[in-house]
Amino acid sequence: MSLKSFVVFLTLPLMCAGVLAQVEPVVIAQPQQLQSVCWFEGRKYSQGARIEMVGRMVLCAPRDPLMIDGPLVWLSLDEQDNPVYPEPRRPNKITINKNQG
């Protein structure tokens, strides 16, 4: 490699940096069909919204407290203003290694 090629190779990133710095930033929003929201009376509410529904305060929060990006649902609030998550559904009967015969 000649000295001239080597110098061009070393200065190439510096020349490109000036060009890249002039690009306007682009904000990419999540498509509306992928956004998780709570609905009430035809209006969309985002996570954390609190409204009164049928005389009770409710909170728009993830259905599963362990999945922060999961689907949102309306949860009742207890006396300390904490969301009340429903009990997980459990099957009535579990059968393991059942022999047929």
Secondary structure, 3 states (H helix, E strand, C coil): CCHHHHHHHHHHHHHHHHHHCCCCCCCCCCCHHHCCCEEECCEEECCCCEEEECCEEEEEEECCCCCCCCCEEEEEECCCCCECCCCCCCCCCCCCCCCCC
